[in-house]
């Protein structure tokens, strides 16, 4: 199980605390193995039991290393306590895995390699077992040294490496599918960053840059909540309730729109009541984003459970299909419910035992978050993950969530740098030494909304141009130096480099470990 190295909780990091977590993790693995031993026939029990242990171990590592991305922003912004975040994530991760996890499992099982090129069913079973154990070990090692990595990268690399080892060549690899997966790894953080930055800028333009922020919030916050409700309801119809009554995408959108309309009505009344007692300040407006942020954390956990449960149960389901069901290597069969449940419980248990450290990292170490910023991060990650899961594409939720955090942080840097430039411009267009006039102008400028600010700047420049005055009090080199001195780095560059390095090395590292484990397992289990 993942190691805990944070100093966040002294009692939790004591030797006794770590031993308790280890024993609880082993107890869960033992319970899964015990269930397999009670339900299987004598010929298939040993292999399935071992594979189930590997799957449970992998699920716990997913919970420890990856799930924290979903609720970290809510905890970092102090909207949720750590305990509340753990509870929400556990419930919705499990629900997403059990209700809507099947489609992505198929991608992990047979989309990365061509099973028909594996020599025999026994080699395929060893391949999947090696992939499960290799991915889990790499995640465990990364967690022990505090490296945030992608669980999807780990399992994809492991299946790739074990597949090459089993077939003796690279022809087994589905390079078309791998290309799309690799492309999604690049697109995911960029898209997450872009959507998060867009929502944050939209909130600033429509709410916090307005003179009457409370009035603007009454109008726009309910719409944001309704937008999330629309996305959640549509996704649930397509990926969860389709087992009860299948619907087309347009019908699901229409149902989602109806749900959003109801939510809009309820949210508008709730926001109106709360806004009546709020001051006209950013801190007060932030409190209106608490409810949608909690909703976003729950939705993101649901989407993550449906998407990333495949990383734990995909190979396990494939093993059971071949060993117990007698299906061909390239065939397909329903995923047993106990496999889905064990994956869901493993993710929840791993999160509860080892997730708090990563939650704090995502929530507070990369950049400073408040409820508005955290909402934008969660919204961006939610939309990206839902779209990818709907397409059956095993994207990295780590890439999406961390990319969204970086997007918010870098937008903040840009806006603060731009504010510094504007202040310098205002000073440059006033007579040198006339600090009183500058102070009066800045007081009016700060109180104005963004539209009025633009007009004030244009009028200030027109006045100086009409007087044929030159506003340059500093040469270009001096102004550039001054901007650098005032520039604030609101995103930790060291974390950017560390995360990028971890992302790059994960696939080859897990592939190498899986190849070694394949030959090891084959030697140990060969009859």
N, C-alpha and C positions, 0 to 999 in steps of 0.2 A: 504493500500500500504506500501511497505517497508520503514523503517525509514532511514534517512541519518544522519550518525554521524561523517563522516570524516570532517577534517578541511582543505581539499584540496582547497576549493573555499569559501571564506568568504561570498560573496554575495549569493552563492548558498545554504549556510547553515544557512542563516538568517531565521528568522521566516517567513518573506514574501516569501523567496525562497521555503521553505518547504511547505508553504500554497499553492503556485502556483502549485508545483508538485502534491500535494494531489488533488487539484481541477481538474487538467488535467487528473489524473488517474480516478477520479470519473466521469469525462465527458466521457471518453472512455467506462467505464462500462455502463453508462447511454445510450450511443449510441448503444451498443450491445443490451441492453434490449429494447430500442425503436424500433430497427429493428425487433426483435422477435414479439413485440406487433403489428407491422404493417403487418406482413406476416402470422401469425398463425391463427388457428381457435379458436373459443371461448372456447372450452373444454380443449385444451391443452396449451393455452397461459400462464397461471399463473405458472405452474410447469416448463415449458421450459424457461420462462423468468428468473425465479430464478436460474435455473441451468446454463443458459447462463451468468448470472452475476457472479456466482461462477467460471465458466470457464475463463471468461475474467480476473477476479482477480488472478486466478492461473497463467495464461499466463504472466501477468505482473510481478509476483513474480519470475517466471522462468527467465525472461529477467533481473531482478535486481540481482538475486543471482548466476546464472549459466552461462549466455552468456559471461560474462566478461572473463571467462577462455579461450575463443577462440582468443581474440584479446589482452589480457593482455601482453603476451610476446612481441608482436610487439610494443606496447606502451612503455613497460619497457625498450626496447632496443633503443627507440627513432627513430624507423623506421617510425612509424605512430604517428601523433598527436592524441590527445584524440578525437577531432571532426572527424577526418578522420576515426578512428577506429569505432566510433559509426555509421557512415554512411555505411561503408562496412559491419559491422555486421548486421545492420538493413536490408539492401538489401538482403544479402545472407541467413540470417536466415529466412526471409519471403519466399524467393524462395525455400529453402529447405523444409520448412513446407508445402507449397502449392503443389510443384511438386512431392515430394518423401516421404511424411509423413505417408502414409496409412498403410504400413505393420506393423509397430511397434504399431500403434493404436490397432490393433487386439490383440496383446499380452497383453496390458494393460487392454483391455476390458474383455477378458474371459480366459486369461492364468493364472492369479493369483488365482482365485477362480473358483469353478464349479457352474455356474449360475443355473444349474438344481436343486441344493439343496436349492435355495432361495425359501421361501414359496410361493410368488406370485409376479407378475410384479410390484405392488406398492411398496413392500418391496425392490425390486431390484433398483427402481428409488431412493428411500430414501437412499439406500446404496451408490449409485454412487454420489448423492448430498453431502452426509456426507463426502465421500472420497475427493471430490474436495475441499470442504471448509476446511477440516482438514489439508490437504496438504498445501493449500495456507496460512492458519493461522500459521502453523509451520514454513514455509519459511519466512513469514513476521516477526515472532518473532526472528528467527535466524538472519535475516538481521539487525534487530533493535539492536541486541547485538553484531553484527560484527562476527557472526559465519558462516564460509563457509561450506554449507552442500549440499547434493545431492538432486536435485529435483526428480530424479527417486526413490531414497530411500523414499522420502516423500510420493509420490503417491502410491508406492507399499505397504508401511506400512499402509497407510490409507485405501486402498482397502482391505487389509488383516484384519485390525481391524474391519471395518464396516461389512465385510462379516461374520466374526465370530459372531458379534452382531446380524446380521440379521437372521442367521441360528441357532443360539443357540449352536454352537459347532465348533470344529476345523476340522470336516470332510469335510467342504466346501472348505478348502484350497487345492490347487493343489500343494502338497508338492514336487512332481517331478520337476515342473516348478520353484517353489521357490528355490529348491536346485541349479538348474542351474543358477538362477538369483544371488543367494548368491555367488556362485562360480565365477560368472563374476565380482562381486564387489571386490573379492580378486585378480583375475587375472588382472583386468583392470589397477590398479595403478602399479602393478609389470611389466606388459607388456609395459605400457606407459613409465615407468622409464627405462626399458631395451632398448627399441627402441631409446629413446632420447639419452641415454648414448652411444649406438652403433653409431648413426649418428655423435655425437660430437667427439667421438674417431676416427671415420673414417675420418672426416674432418681434424682433427689434424694430423693424420698419412699421409694423402694424400696431405695436403695443408700447414698448419701452421708449421709443423715440417720439412718441406723441406727448403733447402737453398735458392732456388728461388721460393718464395711463389707465386709471380705473374704468373709465367709460370705454376705452378701446378694448380692455380685457373682457368686459361684459359681452362685447360683440364677438370677439375672436376665439377666446378660450373654449366656449362650448362647441364651436365648429371643429376645433382640433380634436376634442374628445369624440365628437361624432365621426370624424374621419377615421380614427382608430377603431371605433365600433364597427364601421363599415368593413374595414379590412379584416377584422377578427371574424365577423359573422360570415363573410364570403368564404374565407379560408376554412372555417369550421364546416360549412356546408359541403365544400369540395373534398376535404380531406378527412373529416371525422364522421359526419352523419350520412355519408354516401353509402355506408353499409346498410342503413335502414331504408333510405329512399334516395337513390341516385338522382342528381340534377345536373343540368348542363351549366357551363360557365356563365352564360347570360342570365339564367334563372338565379344562380347563386348570387350574382351581382345585384339583381333586383331585390332578392330577399335581404341581402346585406344593406341595401339602401333603405329598406323599410325599417330595419333594426336601427340604422343610423338616425333616421328621422325621430324615432321614439327616444333614443339616447340624447339627441339634440334638444328635444323638448324638456327632458328631465334635467340635463346638464345646465341648460340656460336658467332654469328656475333656481338651481342650487348655486350657480355662480352669482346670480343677482342677489341672493340672500347674503352670501359671504362678502361680496364687493361693497355692500352698503356700509360695512364697518372697517373698511381698509383705508389706510392712508395712501396718498398719491405718490408712492415711491416704489422703487424697484423691489426692495425687500418684501413689501406687502404684496405686490403682484406675484412674486415668486410663490407665495403660499397657495395661489389659485392653481398651480401646476402640480400640487401634491397628488390629487386624485388621478388625473390622467397619467402621471408618472407611475403610480402603482399599477394602473391598468396596463400600461406599456410593459412593465416588468413581467406581469403575469402572461401577457400575450407572447412576449419574446421567449419566455421559458417554455410555453406550449410549443411554439414553433421550433425551438431548439430540440426539445424532446422528440418531436416527430422526425426531425432531420438527422440528428446525431446519434440516436439510439442504434442506427444502422451500423455504426462503427464498432459496437460491441456484439450485437446479435446477428449481423449479416453473415459473418463466417460461421458462427455457431449454428444458425439455421441451415446453412449449406451442408454442414457436417451431418446434421440430423437427417436432412433429406436423403443423403447418400447412404448413411449407415443404417438408420432405422426404417426410413420409408422405401429404400431400395430403388430410388429414382436414379436416372442417369446423371452423369456429371453436369451435363449442359441443360438438364431439365429444370423444372420449377415445381414447387409445391407450397401449400399454405404454411405460414409460419405458426408453429404451435403457440398457444396463448401463454404457456408457462415461460417460454423463451422471451416473449415480449415483456411479461411481468418481471422476470428476473433482471432484464436490462433496465427497466424503469426503476425498480427498487435499488439496483446497484448504483445508478446515477444519483439518486436521492441520498443514499447512505454515504457515498463518496463525498458529496457536497457537504453534508452535515459534519462529517468527520474532519475533512481536510480543505473545505472550500473557503473558510473565512479569510485566510491570508491573501488569496488571489482577489477576493472581493474587495479588500482594502486597497490592493495594488491598483486595480482598475478604477476604483471609485475615487482615489485621492492622490495617487503618486504620479500619474501621467500629467494631469492638469487639474486645476481647481474647478470644482463643479458646484453649481447651484441647481435648484429644481428645473429652471427653464432649460439650461444646458443639458442636464441629465435627460429631460424629456426628449429633446432633439436627438440625442444619442440613441435612446431606446427606440424612438420612432423609426430612425434610419435603419437600425439593425433589424427591427421587426419587418419592415417592408422588404428589405433585401433577402432575408432568410425565407420569408413566406413565398416570394416569387421563385426562389431557387428550389425550395422543397416541392412546390407545385410542378416544377419542370422535372423533378426527379434528379436533380444535380447535387452531388454531395459537396457543397461548398464548405469553406471553413468559417464557422461562426466567430472564431477568434479573430480572423481577418476583418470580418464585417464590424464587430463591436469595437475592436481596438482602432480600426480605421475611422469609425465614427467619432471616437474620443479625440483622435488626432485632428479630425476635421474641425471639430468645435474649438479645440485649442488653437489651431493655426488661424482660424477666422478671428478669434479674439486678439491674437497677435497683430493681424493685419489691421483690424479696426483701431486698436490702440496706437499703432504706428501711424495710421492715417490721421488720427486725432492730434497726435503730436505735430504732424505736418501742417494741419489746419491752424493750430495755435501759433506756430511759427509764422504762417502766412498772415494771420491777423496782426501779429506784432510788427511784421515787416511793412504792413500797409498803414501803420500809425506813425506819427512823428516820433523820432528817436527821443527817448526819455519821458514821453508823455504816458506814464504808467497809469495815471488816473483815468484817462480816456480808454486805455486798453482794458482796465478793470470794469468800467461801465459797459463796454461793448461785450466783454466775456460774460458778464452777468446776464445780459439780455440774450446772448447767443446760447448759453447753457440752458436757459429756461424755455427756449423756443423748440418747436418740433422740427423734424428733419427738413420739411419743405421750406419752412421759414428760415432755417439756417442757410440753406442754399441761396435764397434770395438775399439774405443779409451779406453773405460773402460777395455775391455778384455786385451788389450796390456799393460795398466798400471799395472794391477794385475799380468800379466806374468812377467813383469820386476822385480817387487818386490819379486815374488816367486823365480825367478832365482837368485836373490841376497841373498835369504834366510833371508830377513828382515821381521820383524813383524810390520804390519801397525797399530796395536792397540795402540792408544794414550790415549784412554779412556776405562774404563771397561764397561761391558754391561749395568750395572745400570746407569752409567753416560750418556751413549749414548742414552738409552731409555728416560731418563729425559730430555735430550737435544731435542729429537724429539718431545716430548710432548710440550715443551716450544715453538717450532717453528710451531707446528700444527695449522692450521687456520680452524675455523669452518665457512664454507661458506654457510651453510644452517641453518636457525634459528630453533633450536630444539624446542623452545616454540611453534612455529607454527605447527610443526610436531605433537606434543602432542595434541594441541587444535583441529586440523583437525581430528586426529584419534578419539578423544573423541566425536566430533560432528557426525562423521560417525557411531559410535557405537550406539549412543542414538537416532538417527533420526527415524529408523524403529519402535521401540517400542513406542516412543513418539507420532508419527503421528498415529499409530494404536490405542493408548489409546484415543487420541482426537477424532478420527473418530468414535470409538464405542460410546462415550458419545454423539456426534452430531447425530448419527443415532437414538438413543432413543429420543433425543430432537426433531429432525425433524419429527419423527413418531408421537410424541405426538402433535405437532403443526399442522401437515398437515392431520392427520387421519380424515376421514369424519365420 
